[in-house]
Amino acid sequence: MITLFMVAVLVLFIKIVLLTVKMTWGITKAICFIIFLPLVLIILAFSGIMVLAVPFVVFALLGTFLIPMVKWI
């Protein structure tokens, strides 16, 4: 009976660890997209490298609008 309890506790612990990894990865992606991408684009625009800034904007827009649509299909 104790063995069954220990296995259940171990499974619960693993599931909680995996959940925290998924949540922190989602939060990290959101922070990078909301804060760091616009910051990089502003720095590129002010430094005169619009040739690099425009594709970043295009890829960001594609990633924002197309990737969620593909996940539902």
C-alpha positions in Angstrom: 0.0 0.0 0.0 2.9 2.4 0.8 4.4 1.5 -2.6 1.2 2.5 -4.4 1.1 5.8 -2.5 4.8 6.5 -3.3 4.1 5.8 -7.0 1.1 8.1 -7.0 3.1 10.9 -5.3 5.9 10.5 -7.8 3.4 10.7 -10.8 1.8 13.8 -9.2 5.2 15.4 -8.7 6.2 14.7 -12.4 2.9 16.2 -13.7 3.3 19.3 -11.5 6.9 19.8 -12.8 5.8 19.4 -16.4 3.0 21.9 -15.9 5.3 24.5 -14.4 7.7 24.0 -17.4 4.8 24.5 -19.9 3.6 27.6 -18.0 7.0 29.3 -17.7 7.7 28.6 -21.4 4.4 30.3 -22.4 5.1 33.3 -20.1 8.6 33.6 -21.5 7.3 33.5 -25.1 4.7 36.2 -24.3 7.3 38.5 -22.6 9.7 38.1 -25.5 7.0 38.9 -28.0 5.6 41.8 -26.1 8.8 43.5 -24.8 11.8 42.3 -26.7 10.5 42.2 -30.3 9.3 45.9 -30.3 12.5 46.9 -28.6 14.6 45.2 -31.3 12.5 46.8 -34.0 12.9 50.3 -32.5 16.6 49.9 -32.2 16.9 48.7 -35.8 14.7 51.6 -37.0 16.8 54.2 -35.1 20.1 52.7 -36.3 19.0 52.8 -39.9 18.8 49.1 -40.6 15.2 49.1 -41.9 16.2 46.3 -44.3 16.3 44.0 -41.3 13.4 45.6 -39.4 10.8 45.1 -42.1 11.2 41.2 -42.4 11.0 41.0 -38.6 7.7 42.8 -38.7 6.4 40.6 -41.5 7.5 37.4 -39.6 6.0 38.7 -36.4 2.7 39.4 -38.0 2.7 36.0 -39.8 3.5 34.3 -36.5 0.8 36.2 -34.7 -2.0 35.5 -37.1 -1.2 32.3 -39.0 0.3 30.0 -36.3 -2.8 30.1 -34.1 -5.0 29.3 -37.1 -2.8 26.3 -38.1 -3.0 24.9 -34.5 -6.8 24.7 -34.7 -6.7 22.7 -38.0 
